[in-house]
Amino acid sequence: MISANDHTEMIQVPKKVYLQLVQEHQDMTARLLVLEQQLAKLQRMHFGRKSERFTEETSPQDAITTETATKEVPPEEKELIDFLAPVKKGKAAKKGHPRSPLSKDIPRVEEVVLPREDVTGWKIIGQEVTQILERIPEQIFVRKIIRYKYLSPDGTRIVIADLPTLPIYRGHVGAGLLSDLVVGKWQDHIPLHRQAAIYQRQGVTIPTSTINGWLTYTGDELEALYNSMLRKAFAGDYIQMDETGMNVMTEDHPGSTFNGTFWAIHAPQQGVAMFKYDKSHGAQVPKDLLENFHGTVQSDGLNVYKFLDTPPWNERITTLGCWAHCRRHIENSLKNEPLKVPEILKSIQKLYQVERIARGKNYSPEQTLELRQRFSVRILHALYTYLKKEEDHLEAPASNYGKAVKYAMKNWDRLSRYTQNGNWNIDNNLIENTIRRVAMGRHNFLFTGNHEASQRSAMMYSFMATCKIHGVNPQKWMEWVLTKLPGCKMSEIDSLLPASYKATMAEGPPVPDQPTRWVSTSA
């Protein structure tokens, strides 16, 4: 029982109650710390800058390069500091918003405007030219294919031209409209009902159910090309992997959505970016994908990839970490350690500065490897020494800072291994940029209709992402593929990939297989 004296500030409580109150206070304090960290993270995500690059104005001398800052800088360290020193900026440009010149590749339509006054007989002494961008709305028309039947002079033979290949057998939709629908949904993230409304404004009514049927048929036809891209992605010796969720409306969960997974695969050397949908978020999916793969896999520190470090997987697969993920963990702990975290971030910034120099000078893999061995290895050694000391003397291992330090040390071999090959990347940002496409679609669509539709979306996202890698217009490529695919042999399917299309277009537009005469008529 609690007792108190009116004439004293002391109270007496049983020991059990006291210990309970102390424990509750400790729990609440720890909970408050976690909530403050979560709030700070959400505030940074909502109000902070979008770039993850650390931009504090400091000189390279402030970063972690030696164990003691009081010692004289060794010659090799001075070489590193001089090499990574910020480039001095030139004279500041004048303020203003200069207008970008209009590309010369855009067709010009000349419009001559004459004065209201009669200038007959006057001499032209000059001209003023104003260029503005204009657009004619896309036109939908009916492609009316006429094939005349010819009777031979002797009356024994009838000849008629073959019907041009169409993307849908006995369908009433052309490759141009189909490619517009595909790109509209999986490149521009416009749901089908909105696309139908756009066509409605142009005077054409297309039921959404009809569009769904067209896209389902098109997806079935494109599956062979998708499988060819998947084989090509794993034919190399270096891939990046990541994953993102997708809500799926299924019969298994009526009235709610099922959280499926889009597994992303990027093969930088092969020039292929792929997505594969699966209901599972477990390790069995990457195990199936990597069953016959020999080479290097780069991923984040997610547990589903831990099997790669165990036999027999580690005997044929080398694993790489992602410095972007590590930097993100450390940046999230800035509030916990406002003095230590900036120093760590500056060292990571130096690693990225080496990479920017290599990219800016278009270094070959051999030159990039030499640059990393010369500078990045030294930066990593100093950073490891610092983080190791921090790990050994962590005051709050469960804090964001403690977790960030432990993440870096636990994955250090993976994180530092990229310096051993000039073809490997410092992070997984390339594949994360590809995943943003799915995130934008998820924001607009909210969910997919079923598991089959999810895999079809994964396939279309793969095409769009690979087109972006090669700088190919996805709509022109899709129209070209849908025209070529019906008559394409399985042995020639690789010739339809975006890289092949880019090479084909560089040689000039293809010549039609049969003569065609276009005549514009009214309805």
C-alpha positions in Angstrom: 0.0 0.0 0.0 1.2 3.5 -0.8 1.5 5.8 2.2 2.3 9.5 2.3 2.8 12.0 5.1 1.2 15.4 4.7 4.3 17.1 6.2 7.0 15.5 4.0 7.8 15.3 0.3 8.7 11.6 0.6 6.3 8.7 -0.2 6.6 5.0 0.4 5.7 2.4 -2.1 6.3 -1.4 -2.2 9.5 -2.4 -3.9 7.6 -4.4 -6.6 5.6 -1.3 -7.5 8.7 0.8 -7.6 10.5 -1.5 -9.9 7.4 -1.6 -12.1 7.3 2.2 -12.3 11.1 2.3 -13.2 10.6 -0.3 -16.0 7.6 1.6 -17.4 9.6 4.8 -17.4 12.4 3.1 -19.2 10.0 1.6 -21.8 8.3 4.9 -22.3 11.7 6.7 -22.8 12.8 4.2 -25.3 9.4 4.4 -27.1 9.7 8.2 -27.2 13.1 7.9 -28.8 11.8 5.6 -31.5 8.8 7.9 -32.2 11.1 10.9 -32.4 13.3 9.2 -34.9 10.3 8.1 -37.0 8.8 11.6 -36.9 12.2 13.1 -38.0 12.4 10.6 -40.9 8.8 11.4 -42.0 9.5 15.1 -41.8 12.6 14.7 -44.0 10.7 12.6 -46.5 7.8 15.1 -46.7 9.6 18.4 -46.4 13.2 17.7 -47.0 15.3 17.7 -50.2 14.7 14.9 -52.6 18.4 14.2 -53.4 20.2 11.8 -51.1 23.6 13.4 -52.0 25.3 15.0 -49.0 25.8 18.6 -49.9 27.3 20.2 -46.8 30.0 22.8 -47.9 33.1 21.3 -46.5 36.6 20.6 -47.8 37.9 17.1 -48.2 40.4 17.7 -45.4 37.5 17.5 -42.9 36.5 13.9 -43.9 37.7 10.7 -42.3 41.1 10.0 -44.0 43.5 9.4 -41.1 43.1 8.0 -37.6 44.3 11.2 -35.9 43.7 14.6 -37.3 46.7 16.1 -35.4 49.3 14.1 -37.4 50.9 15.5 -40.4 49.2 14.5 -43.6 51.2 11.8 -45.4 52.1 12.4 -49.1 49.6 9.7 -50.3 46.8 11.3 -48.3 47.7 14.7 -49.8 47.4 13.2 -53.2 43.9 11.9 -52.3 42.9 15.3 -50.9 44.2 17.2 -54.0 42.5 14.8 -56.4 39.1 15.0 -54.7 39.2 18.7 -54.0 36.2 20.5 -55.2 36.7 22.1 -58.6 36.8 25.9 -58.4 33.8 27.5 -60.0 34.2 30.0 -62.7 32.7 33.4 -63.0 29.1 33.3 -62.0 26.7 33.6 -65.0 24.3 36.4 -65.3 21.0 35.9 -63.6 17.9 35.3 -65.7 16.0 32.6 -67.5 17.4 32.2 -71.0 15.1 30.5 -73.4 16.3 27.2 -74.7 16.5 27.0 -78.5 14.0 24.9 -80.3 15.4 21.7 -81.7 16.3 21.7 -85.4 14.8 18.2 -85.7 11.3 19.5 -85.1 9.4 20.0 -88.4 8.8 23.6 -89.3 5.5 25.0 -90.8 5.9 28.5 -92.1 3.2 31.1 -91.6 3.5 34.4 -93.4 1.7 37.3 -91.8 1.2 40.4 -94.0 0.5 44.0 -92.9 -3.1 45.2 -92.9 -1.9 48.1 -95.2 -1.7 47.3 -99.0 2.0 46.8 -99.7 1.8 46.0 -103.4 4.9 47.1 -105.1 6.8 47.7 -101.9 10.3 46.4 -101.4 11.1 43.8 -98.8 14.1 45.0 -96.7 14.1 42.3 -94.0 12.0 40.0 -91.9 11.3 39.2 -88.3 11.0 35.5 -87.4 9.2 34.2 -84.3 9.2 30.5 -83.5 6.7 28.9 -81.2 5.9 25.3 -80.4 2.5 24.1 -81.5 0.7 20.8 -81.6 -1.9 19.2 -83.7 -4.0 16.7 -81.6 -3.5 13.1 -82.3 -5.9 11.8 -85.0 -7.8 8.5 -84.9 -8.8 7.2 -88.3 -10.1 4.0 -89.9 -7.5 2.2 -91.9 -9.6 0.9 -94.8 -7.6 -1.9 -96.6 -8.8 -2.5 -100.1 -7.5 -5.5 -102.0 -8.6 -5.8 -105.6 -9.2 -9.2 -107.2 -7.7 -9.7 -110.6 -8.8 -12.2 -113.2 -6.1 -13.4 -115.6 -6.7 -12.8 -119.3 -7.4 -16.5 -119.9 -9.9 -16.6 -117.1 -8.1 -19.4 -115.2 -6.6 -17.5 -112.3 -7.7 -15.0 -109.7 -5.0 -13.0 -107.9 -5.4 -10.9 -104.8 -2.8 -9.3 -102.5 -2.2 -10.9 -99.1 -3.8 -9.1 -96.2 -1.0 -7.2 -94.3 -0.2 -8.8 -90.9 -2.3 -7.4 -88.1 -1.4 -7.4 -84.4 -4.7 -9.2 -83.5 -6.0 -12.0 -85.7 -9.3 -10.9 -87.1 -9.2 -7.9 -84.8 -10.2 -4.4 -85.7 -7.4 -2.5 -84.1 -4.0 -1.5 -85.6 -0.5 -1.6 -84.2 -0.5 2.2 -83.8 -3.6 2.3 -81.5 -2.4 -0.7 -79.5 1.0 0.8 -78.9 -0.7 4.0 -77.8 -2.7 2.0 -75.2 0.3 0.1 -74.0 2.5 3.1 -73.6 -0.3 5.2 -72.1 -0.8 2.6 -69.3 2.7 1.3 -68.6 4.8 4.3 -69.5 2.6 7.3 -68.8 0.6 5.5 -66.0 -2.8 6.4 -67.4 -5.5 3.9 -66.3 -7.6 2.4 -69.1 -10.8 4.2 -68.1 -9.0 7.6 -68.5 -7.6 6.6 -71.9 -11.1 5.6 -73.0 -12.3 9.1 -71.9 -9.5 10.7 -74.0 -10.6 8.8 -77.1 -14.2 9.7 -76.3 -13.3 13.4 -76.5 -11.8 12.7 -79.9 -15.1 11.2 -81.0 -14.3 7.5 -80.7 -16.1 5.3 -78.2 -14.1 2.2 -77.1 -15.5 0.2 -74.2 -13.0 -0.5 -71.4 -13.8 -4.2 -71.7 -12.7 -4.1 -75.3 -9.4 -2.4 -74.5 -8.8 -5.0 -71.8 -9.4 -7.8 -74.3 -7.0 -6.2 -76.8 -4.3 -5.9 -74.1 -4.7 -9.4 -72.8 -4.3 -10.8 -76.4 -1.3 -8.5 -77.0 0.3 -9.6 -73.7 0.0 -13.3 -74.7 1.6 -12.5 -78.1 4.5 -10.6 -76.4 5.3 -13.4 -73.9 7.9 -15.0 -76.2 9.7 -11.7 -76.5 9.6 -11.2 -72.7 11.1 -14.7 -72.1 13.8 -13.9 -74.6 14.7 -10.8 -72.7 14.7 -12.8 -69.4 17.2 -15.3 -70.9 19.3 -12.5 -72.1 19.4 -10.8 -68.7 20.8 -14.0 -67.1 23.2 -14.8 -70.0 25.7 -12.3 -68.6 27.8 -12.4 -65.4 26.6 -9.3 -63.6 23.0 -8.5 -62.5 21.3 -6.2 -60.0 18.2 -7.3 -58.1 15.6 -5.5 -56.0 11.9 -5.8 -55.3 8.8 -3.7 -54.7 5.2 -4.4 -53.6 2.0 -4.3 -55.7 -1.5 -4.6 -54.4 -3.5 -7.2 -56.2 -7.3 -7.8 -56.1 -7.8 -11.5 -56.0 -10.6 -14.0 -55.3 -8.5 -15.4 -52.5 -9.0 -12.1 -50.6 -12.5 -10.8 -51.4 -13.1 -7.2 -50.4 -9.4 -6.6 -49.8 -6.1 -6.6 -51.7 -3.2 -9.0 -51.6 0.4 -7.7 -51.4 2.3 -9.3 -54.2 5.9 -8.6 -55.2 7.5 -7.3 -58.4 11.1 -8.7 -58.5 13.4 -6.4 -60.6 16.4 -7.7 -62.5 18.8 -5.3 -64.2 21.7 -6.6 -66.4 23.8 -3.4 -67.1 26.2 -5.1 -69.5 23.3 -6.8 -71.4 21.2 -3.6 -71.5 18.1 -5.3 -70.2 15.8 -4.4 -67.3 13.2 -6.9 -66.2 10.3 -7.4 -63.8 8.8 -10.6 -62.7 5.7 -10.8 -60.6 5.2 -13.4 -57.8 2.8 -13.8 -55.0 5.7 -14.5 -52.6 8.2 -12.2 -51.1 10.4 -15.0 -49.8 13.8 -16.2 -50.8 12.5 -19.0 -53.0 11.8 -16.6 -55.9 15.4 -15.3 -56.3 16.6 -18.9 -55.8 14.5 -20.0 -58.8 15.7 -17.0 -60.8 19.4 -17.6 -60.0 19.2 -21.4 -60.3 21.5 -21.5 -63.3 23.3 -18.2 -62.9 27.1 -17.8 -62.6 28.5 -14.4 -61.8 27.9 -11.4 -59.6 24.6 -10.3 -57.9 24.2 -6.9 -56.4 21.4 -6.3 -53.9 20.5 -4.5 -50.7 21.0 -6.2 -47.3 17.5 -7.8 -47.3 17.4 -11.2 -45.6 15.9 -12.8 -48.7 19.3 -12.6 -50.4 21.3 -14.0 -47.4 21.3 -17.5 -49.0 23.8 -16.2 -51.6 26.5 -16.1 -48.9 26.0 -19.8 -48.1 27.1 -23.0 -50.0 26.6 -23.9 -52.7 25.5 -20.5 -53.9 28.6 -18.6 -52.8 30.7 -21.1 -54.9 29.4 -19.7 -58.2 27.9 -16.3 -57.2 29.7 -13.2 -55.9 27.6 -10.7 -53.9 27.8 -6.9 -53.9 26.3 -4.4 -51.5 24.7 -1.1 -52.2 26.2 2.1 -50.8 23.0 4.0 -51.5 21.2 1.8 -48.9 24.0 2.2 -46.4 24.1 6.0 -46.9 20.4 6.1 -46.4 20.6 4.3 -43.1 23.4 6.7 -41.9 21.5 9.8 -43.0 18.4 8.7 -41.1 20.5 8.8 -37.9 21.6 12.4 -38.4 19.5 13.6 -35.4 21.0 11.0 -33.1 24.6 12.0 -33.9 24.8 15.4 -35.4 28.6 15.6 -35.1 29.6 12.1 -36.2 27.1 11.4 -39.0 28.2 14.4 -41.3 31.8 13.1 -41.1 30.7 9.6 -42.2 28.6 11.1 -45.0 31.5 13.2 -46.3 33.6 10.1 -46.6 30.8 8.3 -48.5 30.5 11.5 -50.7 34.2 11.1 -51.6 33.5 7.5 -52.8 30.8 8.9 -55.1 33.1 11.7 -56.2 35.5 9.1 -57.5 32.7 7.5 -59.5 31.5 10.8 -60.9 35.1 11.5 -62.1 35.2 8.1 -63.8 31.8 8.7 -65.5 32.6 12.3 -66.4 35.8 11.2 -68.2 34.1 8.2 -69.8 36.7 5.9 -68.3 36.9 2.3 -69.5 36.3 -0.5 -66.9 40.1 -0.9 -66.7 40.6 2.8 -66.0 37.8 2.8 -63.5 39.3 -0.1 -61.7 42.7 1.6 -61.5 41.1 4.8 -60.2 39.2 2.9 -57.5 42.3 1.0 -56.4 44.2 4.2 -56.2 41.7 6.3 -54.2 38.5 4.5 -53.2 40.3 1.7 -51.4 42.1 4.2 -49.3 38.9 6.0 -48.4 37.2 2.7 -47.5 40.1 1.7 -45.3 39.8 5.0 -43.3 36.1 4.7 -43.1 36.2 1.1 -41.9 38.7 2.0 -39.1 36.4 4.8 -37.9 33.2 2.7 -38.1 34.9 -0.2 -36.3 35.7 2.0 -33.4 32.2 3.3 -33.3 30.8 -0.2 -33.3 33.0 -1.2 -30.4 31.8 1.8 -28.3 28.1 2.1 -29.2 26.2 3.7 -26.4 22.8 2.9 -27.9 23.0 -0.1 -30.2 19.2 0.0 -30.8 19.2 3.7 -32.0 19.1 4.6 -35.6 22.8 5.4 -35.5 23.7 2.1 -33.8 21.6 0.2 -36.4 23.3 2.2 -39.3 26.8 1.4 -38.0 26.0 -2.3 -37.5 24.4 -2.5 -41.0 27.6 -1.0 -42.6 29.9 -3.4 -40.6 27.8 -6.4 -41.2 27.8 -5.8 -44.9 31.3 -4.4 -45.3 32.7 -7.1 -47.5 29.8 -6.7 -49.9 30.0 -2.9 -49.8 33.7 -2.7 -50.5 33.9 -5.5 -53.1 32.9 -3.2 -56.0 36.4 -1.8 -56.1 37.7 -5.1 -57.5 36.0 -4.8 -60.9 35.6 -1.8 -63.1 32.3 -3.1 -64.5 30.6 -3.3 -61.1 28.6 -0.4 -59.7 28.9 1.3 -56.4 25.2 1.0 -55.7 21.9 -0.3 -56.9 20.5 3.1 -58.0 20.1 2.0 -61.6 17.6 -0.6 -60.7 16.0 1.6 -58.1 15.3 4.1 -60.8 13.7 1.4 -62.8 11.5 0.4 -59.9 10.1 4.0 -59.7 8.1 3.2 -62.8 6.2 0.6 -60.9 5.7 2.9 -57.9 4.2 5.6 -60.1 1.9 3.0 -61.7 0.9 1.8 -58.2 0.1 5.3 -57.2 -2.3 5.8 -60.2 -3.8 2.3 -60.4 -3.9 1.5 -56.7 -4.0 -2.3 -57.5 -4.1 -4.8 -60.3 -7.1 -7.0 -61.1 -5.5 -10.5 -60.5 -2.2 -12.3 -60.5 -2.2 -12.8 -64.3 -2.7 -9.1 -64.9 0.1 -8.4 -62.4 2.5 -10.5 -64.5 1.3 -8.8 -67.7 2.1 -5.5 -66.0 5.6 -6.8 -65.0 6.2 -7.8 -68.7 5.1 -4.4 -70.1 7.2 -2.5 -67.4 10.1 -4.6 -68.6 9.7 -3.4 -72.2 9.3 0.2 -71.2 12.4 0.1 -68.9 14.6 -1.5 -71.5 13.5 1.0 -74.1 14.6 3.8 -71.7 18.0 2.2 -71.3 18.6 2.3 -75.0 17.1 5.7 -75.6 14.3 4.2 -77.8 10.9 5.8 -78.2 8.7 3.0 -76.6 5.6 3.8 -78.7 7.5 3.6 -82.0 9.2 0.4 -80.8 6.0 -1.2 -79.7 4.2 -0.3 -82.9 7.2 -1.8 -84.9 7.1 -5.0 -82.8 3.4 -5.5 -83.1 3.7 -5.2 -86.9 6.7 -7.6 -87.1 5.7 -10.2 -84.4 2.9 -12.1 -86.2 5.2 -13.2 -89.0 8.3 -13.6 -86.8 9.9 -17.0 -86.3 11.0 -18.1 -82.8 14.6 -18.2 -84.0 14.4 -14.5 -84.9 12.6 -13.3 -81.8 15.8 -11.6 -80.5 15.8 -9.3 -83.5 12.8 -7.5 -82.0 14.5 -6.3 -78.8 14.9 -2.6 -78.3 18.7 -2.8 -79.0 18.0 -4.4 -82.3 15.3 -1.9 -83.2 17.7 1.0 -82.4 20.3 -0.6 -84.8 17.7 -1.1 -87.5 16.5 2.4 -87.3 20.0 3.7 -87.5 20.3 2.0 -90.9 17.2 3.7 -92.2 13.4 2.9 -92.2 12.5 -0.5 -93.5 11.1 -1.0 -97.0 7.5 -2.3 -97.0 7.1 -6.0 -98.1 4.4 -5.2 -100.6 3.4 -2.0 -102.4 0.8 0.1 -100.6 -1.1 3.1 -101.9 -2.5 5.5 -99.3 -5.6 7.5 -100.3 -7.2 9.9 -97.9 -11.0 9.8 -98.1 -13.9 11.1 -96.0 -16.0 8.8 -93.8 
